Amino acid sequence: MIKKLSVLILIFCIFEMALYFSKFIMTYLFEGIYYFFNLKDNDPFLRISSNLIYNYTIQILMLFLTLYLLKRFKYTKYIKISIKAIIKLIAFTILLFICTKYALSIFSNNFLWTELKYAIKEWSKLDYIVAILQVALFMLVALAEEYLFRIILYLKILEISNFKNNTLKTIFSIILTNILFSIGHLSMQNYDIYMLLQVFISGIYFSYLFLRTNNIYLACIMHFNYDFPIMAIVDKKYYFQIASLIISVVLIEGYFIINYYYLKLFSKCEQS
């Protein structure tokens, strides 16, 4: 087990280092283009466009890689979704947003929505275009990362682990997966231990969503919710994230409790 896990972690670290160095390559490439066309590399538009091109390139490649690995390891059944699951997902998302907005309005005097409204009001046309592109980008990020960490790496670690106790095996796989998830965000979080701890905890939460509901797209939606770029313009965005986390858990567990007692009542009615 140790040997196989070591190989898996080594491959992951090499992959992350390749992504990290590709950023330097892309940076020097853009600097060369700026120099060749006599452009100022400190121009905000050029910086934004070059960052978007780099990020889109990496995330599209990541998505294709994860789709290949899902097919290679025969995990594609975990990304399939039914019409019923889509309806539940939409209903959950709408209900979560309403409950979160209502909760924040009660406890925080609606500050978040006011800040967001005033911030957006000051936007230029370019700001709107960049926001739309960033929203699409973070959708790709959520899909690629959830496919990679919540399905591929988690299931591979689960298969490699040889613990006799299934609960211990699951806990070990979740923890190791999210340690790797945190390592994958080292450079993004500027090696800040506090921020990496937040990444680790959020990863545990995404694992809970996937394993509890067996729906990877619920984890993708909440991952996108955490990365939501427009929320970055609001100083107190963490209130939104924490509130949505707590409310989502309450909604999911509430659904399972109601469903359990409904089935119990239904079976009693059938017997009588």
C-alpha positions in Angstrom: 0.0 0.0 0.0 2.7 2.5 1.0 4.7 1.9 -2.2 1.6 2.4 -4.5 0.5 5.5 -2.5 4.0 7.0 -2.8 4.0 6.5 -6.5 0.5 8.1 -6.8 1.6 11.1 -4.7 4.9 11.4 -6.7 3.0 11.5 -10.0 0.6 14.1 -8.6 3.5 16.3 -7.3 5.2 16.0 -10.7 2.0 17.0 -12.4 1.6 20.0 -10.1 5.2 21.1 -10.7 4.6 20.9 -14.5 1.6 23.2 -14.1 3.6 25.6 -11.9 6.5 25.8 -14.4 4.1 26.2 -17.3 3.0 29.5 -15.7 6.6 30.7 -15.9 6.8 29.6 -19.6 3.6 31.4 -20.4 4.7 34.5 -18.6 8.0 34.7 -20.6 6.1 33.9 -23.8 3.7 36.9 -23.2 6.7 39.1 -22.3 8.3 38.2 -25.6 5.1 39.0 -27.5 4.9 42.4 -25.6 8.5 43.2 -26.5 8.1 42.1 -30.2 5.0 44.2 -30.8 6.4 47.1 -28.6 3.5 46.8 -26.1 3.6 47.8 -22.5 3.4 44.7 -20.3 2.0 46.8 -17.4 -1.1 47.6 -19.3 -4.1 46.3 -17.3 -5.9 45.0 -20.3 -2.9 43.1 -21.5 -2.3 41.6 -18.0 -6.0 40.5 -17.7 -6.1 39.0 -21.2 -2.8 37.1 -20.8 -3.9 35.7 -17.4 -7.2 34.6 -18.9 -5.5 33.0 -21.9 -3.1 31.1 -19.6 -5.9 30.0 -17.1 -8.2 28.9 -19.9 -5.4 26.9 -21.6 -4.5 25.2 -18.3 -8.1 24.5 -17.3 -9.2 23.1 -20.7 -6.2 20.8 -20.7 -7.0 19.8 -17.1 -10.6 19.0 -18.0 -9.6 16.9 -21.0 -7.0 15.1 -18.9 -9.5 14.3 -16.2 -12.1 13.1 -18.8 -9.4 10.8 -20.2 -8.5 9.4 -16.8 -12.2 8.9 -15.9 -12.5 6.8 -19.0 -9.2 5.1 -18.5 -10.0 4.0 -14.9 -13.7 3.3 -15.8 -15.0 6.0 -13.5 -17.3 7.6 -16.1 -20.4 6.3 -14.2 -19.7 8.9 -11.5 -20.1 11.8 -13.9 -23.3 10.7 -15.5 -26.5 12.5 -14.3 -30.2 11.8 -14.7 -33.0 14.2 -15.4 -34.3 13.6 -11.8 -30.8 14.4 -10.4 -30.7 17.6 -12.5 -34.1 18.8 -11.2 -33.0 18.1 -7.6 -29.8 20.0 -8.2 -31.6 23.0 -9.6 -34.1 23.0 -6.7 -31.3 22.7 -4.2 -29.4 25.6 -5.7 -32.4 27.9 -5.8 -33.4 27.0 -2.3 -29.8 27.4 -1.0 -29.5 30.9 -2.6 -32.9 32.0 -1.1 -32.1 30.7 2.4 -28.6 32.1 2.4 -29.8 35.5 1.2 -32.5 35.5 3.8 -30.2 34.4 6.6 -27.6 37.1 5.7 -30.3 39.8 5.5 -31.5 38.9 9.1 -28.0 38.6 10.7 -25.9 41.0 8.7 -28.3 43.8 7.7 -28.1 42.9 4.0 -24.5 44.4 3.8 -23.3 41.8 1.3 -25.9 42.6 -1.4 -25.5 46.3 -0.9 -21.8 46.1 -1.3 -22.1 43.9 -4.4 -24.7 46.2 -6.0 -22.6 49.3 -5.6 -19.4 47.5 -6.8 -21.1 46.3 -10.0 -22.6 49.7 -10.5 -19.1 51.2 -11.0 -18.1 48.6 -13.7 -17.2 49.4 -17.2 -18.1 47.3 -20.3 -14.6 45.7 -20.0 -15.3 44.8 -16.4 -18.6 43.0 -17.4 -16.8 41.1 -20.2 -14.0 40.0 -17.8 -16.5 39.0 -15.1 -18.4 36.8 -17.6 -15.1 35.2 -18.8 -14.1 34.6 -15.2 -17.4 33.0 -14.3 -17.0 30.6 -17.3 -13.4 29.9 -16.2 -14.3 29.1 -12.6 -17.0 26.7 -13.9 -14.2 24.9 -15.7 -12.1 25.0 -12.6 -14.9 23.5 -10.5 -15.5 20.7 -13.0 -11.8 19.8 -13.6 -10.8 19.9 -9.9 -13.9 18.0 -8.6 -13.4 15.3 -11.3 -9.7 15.0 -10.3 -9.9 15.2 -6.5 -13.3 14.0 -5.6 -13.5 11.1 -8.1 -10.2 10.1 -9.6 -7.7 10.6 -6.7 -10.3 9.6 -4.0 -11.3 6.4 -5.7 -7.7 5.5 -6.6 -6.5 6.0 -2.9 -9.6 4.0 -1.8 -8.6 1.1 -4.1 -4.9 1.2 -3.0 -5.7 1.4 0.8 -5.8 -2.0 2.4 -7.4 -1.1 5.8 -9.8 -3.8 6.9 -12.2 -1.3 8.5 -14.2 0.4 5.7 -14.9 3.5 7.8 -11.2 4.0 8.5 -10.5 3.3 4.8 -12.9 6.0 3.7 -11.7 8.6 6.3 -8.0 7.9 5.3 -8.9 8.4 1.6 -10.8 11.6 2.2 -8.0 13.1 4.4 -5.2 12.2 1.9 -7.2 13.4 -1.1 -7.7 16.8 0.6 -4.1 17.0 1.7 -3.3 16.7 -2.1 -6.0 19.2 -2.8 -4.3 21.6 -0.5 -0.9 20.9 -2.0 -2.4 21.7 -5.4 -3.3 25.2 -4.1 0.1 26.0 -2.5 1.2 28.6 -5.1 -2.3 30.0 -5.5 -2.5 30.7 -1.7 1.0 32.1 -1.6 2.1 29.2 0.8 -0.1 30.7 3.6 -0.7 28.0 6.2 -4.0 29.6 7.3 -5.3 29.8 3.8 -4.2 26.2 3.0 -6.1 25.0 6.1 -9.2 26.7 4.7 -8.6 24.9 1.3 -8.3 21.6 3.2 -11.5 22.2 5.2 -13.4 23.2 2.0 -12.1 20.0 0.3 -13.5 17.9 3.2 -16.8 19.7 2.7 -16.8 19.0 -1.1 -16.0 15.3 -0.4 -19.0 15.2 2.0 -21.2 16.6 -0.7 -20.1 14.0 -3.3 -20.2 11.0 -1.0 -23.4 12.0 0.8 -25.4 12.7 -2.3 -23.5 10.6 -4.9 -23.8 13.7 -7.2 -20.5 15.2 -8.2 -22.2 18.2 -9.7 -23.5 19.3 -6.3 -19.8 19.5 -5.2 -19.0 21.4 -8.5 -21.7 24.0 -7.8 -20.5 24.6 -4.2 -16.9 24.7 -5.4 -17.9 27.3 -7.9 -19.7 29.1 -5.1 -16.5 29.3 -3.1 -14.4 30.5 -6.1 -17.1 32.8 -7.4 -14.9 35.7 -8.8 -17.5 38.5 -8.4 -17.6 37.8 -4.7 -13.9 38.7 -4.5 -14.9 42.4 -4.9 -16.8 42.2 -1.6 -14.8 42.5 1.6 -16.9 40.3 3.7 -17.5 37.5 1.2 -16.6 34.8 3.8 -19.9 35.4 5.5 -21.6 34.2 2.3 -19.4 31.2 2.0 -19.8 30.1 5.7 -23.6 30.7 5.6 -24.0 28.7 2.4 -21.9 25.9 3.8 -24.0 25.6 7.0 -27.3 26.0 5.2 -26.4 23.4 2.5 -25.6 20.8 5.1 -28.9 21.5 6.9 -30.8 21.2 3.6 -29.1 18.0 2.6 -29.5 16.3 6.0 -33.0 17.6 6.3 -33.9 16.0 2.9 -32.5 12.6 4.0 -34.4 12.8 7.3 -37.7 13.6 5.7 -37.1 11.0 3.0 -36.3 8.4 5.6 -39.5 9.0 7.6 -41.6 9.3 4.4 -40.4 5.9 3.3 -41.0 4.5 6.7 -44.5 5.8 6.8 -45.2 4.7 3.2 -44.1 1.1 4.1 -46.4 1.1 7.1 -49.3 2.2 5.0 -48.6 -0.6 2.5 -48.5 -3.2 5.2 -51.8 -2.1 6.7 
